[in-house]
Amino acid sequence: MKTRKEYSERRLLDALKSNMESAKAYLDDDEKMEGLFQDFEKKLAQIPKIGSKASDLAVLCSMVRAYAKKQYTDISIATILLSIAALIYVVNPMDIVPDFMLGVGQIDDAAAIVLVLQMIQMDLNKYKKWQEANGKR
C-alpha cells in the first residue's frame, strides 16, 4: 500500500508530465516563455516559503532562460522540459489543488517546485559551475 506522501508525489509527477507538451511550446516561443516567467514571478508572492530551495528556484529560472536563449545548452532536454512544466504547474490556477483554496492551493505549488528541484539538483549544480566559470554569477 502506498503512503500518503508517495501518493501525493505520484499525483504531482503525473500533473507535471501532463505539462511536458506545453513546455515544448513555451521553449519554442521566446515571447510566451518571457510571459511565463512574469506570471511565475507574480505567483511566487502567493506561495509559502520553500526554505533552502528558494535560491535554487532562481537558478532554475536562470538556467531555463539561458537554455532558451541558447547560451547554455549542456543539459538534457528532459531537465529543461521538466523545469518549464513545473513553472506552468505553479502558474496554472486549476492544478491538483486549485489556488482559490487559500493556503492549501499554494502548498501543492510549493511541493511541485521542491520535487522538481530535488529531481534536477545535479543539473542545477552543473549550471551554477558554468555560471561561475563564465562570469554569469
N, C-alpha and C positions, 0 to 999 in steps of 0.2 A: 504494500500500500504506500502510495506517495505521501510525503509530508506536505503540510500546507505551503512551506517555503518552496519545495520542488514544484508543486502545482502552480504557484504564483510565477515562478521563474519560467516555467514552460509556457504559460499564457503570454508573458511578456515577450519571450522569444518568438512565439507564433505571430504576435502583433508586429514585431519588428520585421519578421520575414515577409509579412504581407506588405510592408512599405518598401521592400527592395526594388520593385519595378518602378515605383515613383522616384526612388533615389536615383535611378539611372537617368530619368528625365531631368531631374534637377542638375545632375552632373553635366549634362549636355547643354544647359541653358544658363549662361552667366547671370542674366537678369533675375531669373527665377531663383537661382542659388543665393544671390545677394538678398532677395526678398525673404528667403527662408532664414538667413542669418538675422535679419532685422526682426522678424517675427519671434525668433528664438530668444533674442536678447530681451524683448519685451516680456516674454513669458517667464524668463528666469526670475523676474521680480516677484512672481507669484509662487515659486517653488521653494519649499523649505530648504534650509541649509543642507548641503550634501557633504559637509565636513571636509576631510582632506582631499576629496576628489574635485573640489572647486578649481584648483589650479590646473588639474588635468583637463577639465572641461574647456578652459581657454586654449590649451594646447590642441585639443581635438578640433576646435573650430579653426584654429590657425592651420593645422595640418590639412583639413579639408579644403580650405581656401587656397593653400599653396598647391595642392594637387589639382584643383580646378583650373588654376592659372598656369599649370604645367611647370611650376617652379620646383616642386618636389614630387617625383614620380616613383621613387624607390620604395613602393609599398603595394600590397596586394589590393586589387580592385574590391575584393570581399570586405576588407577592412574599411575602405572608403565608403562603400555602399551601406555597410552596417552603421557607420558613423552618421551618414546622411539619414538613414532610416530612423535612427534614434532622435535626430533633430525633428524630423517630420512627426514622429510619435508625440514628442513634447508639445509641438505647435498645434497638433490636432486636438480640438476641444472634446471630441467624441471618441476617445480611445477606450481602453478596457474599463476604466472608471472615469466617467465624464467629469470635466472640470467644473461644472456647475455644482458638483457635490463638494463644497468648500472644504479645504483641508485634505480630505481623502483623495479627491481628484488630482491634487498636486503630488501626493505621496507616490502614486504609481508612476508619474512622470519622473520623479527623482529616482525611483527604483530602476526604471528603464535606463536612465543615464548611468547610474552606478554599475549596473550589469554590463552595459556595453564598455564602459571604461575598464572594467576588470578584464573583459574578453580581449581588449586590444592593447593592454598595458605594455607589452613588448614593443609593439609598433609605435606607441607614443614615446617610449624611451628612446627608440631609434631616431625618431623625428626630432626630439629635443637635442640629441647629439648632433644631428645635421644642422639644426638651428645655430647651435653654438659654434660649430666648425665654419659656418658661413656668415657669421656676424648678424644673425637674424634675431638674436635673443639678448 
